Each structure stands twice: as structure tokens, then as C-alpha cells.
Amino acid sequence: MEEWELLAEDEAIETAVELHGKDATTSVAYCALGTSGNREDPEYRFWITLFLRLVKRDHVGWA
């Protein structure tokens, strides 16, 4: 994705949803998978970190 580094988290989520569908967590995961997959790649780290934040957010309140 071009210019991903310019996106705030909310903008990145909106962009991911536009590209991959309405489920934000899954859409962000697809963005992470679409990168090189190299843990050293800044774009991969950006998307995977955002994905992990969304996963944690979705599980708040679970026992």
C-alpha cells in the first residue's frame, strides 16, 4: 500500500476496510499479509501492530 506511513491508525483502518471488506480486524490482517512478511519491514510492523491492537480491543471484557 502506498503512503501507509502517512496514515493515522483510524485512517489506516478505514483504508483497510475499503480494500478488504467491512471487518476491520480481518482487513488489517490482509494488509499485513500483503507486505513482504519480513519482521524487519516497517510496513509489516505497522500493520501487524495495528492488527494486534484490534484483536486486543475486540477481546476486552472477556473472562
QUIGI-V133962 format. One record per helix or strand of 2 or more residues. SS is the DSSP state (h for helix, s for strand). FROM is the first residue (numbers start at 1). TO is the last residue. Records with the same first field share a line. If there is no record, write none. Layout:
# QUIGI-V133962
SS=FROM-TO + FROM-TO
This chain:
# QUIGI-V133962
h=4-6 + 9-20 + 24-33 + 42-58
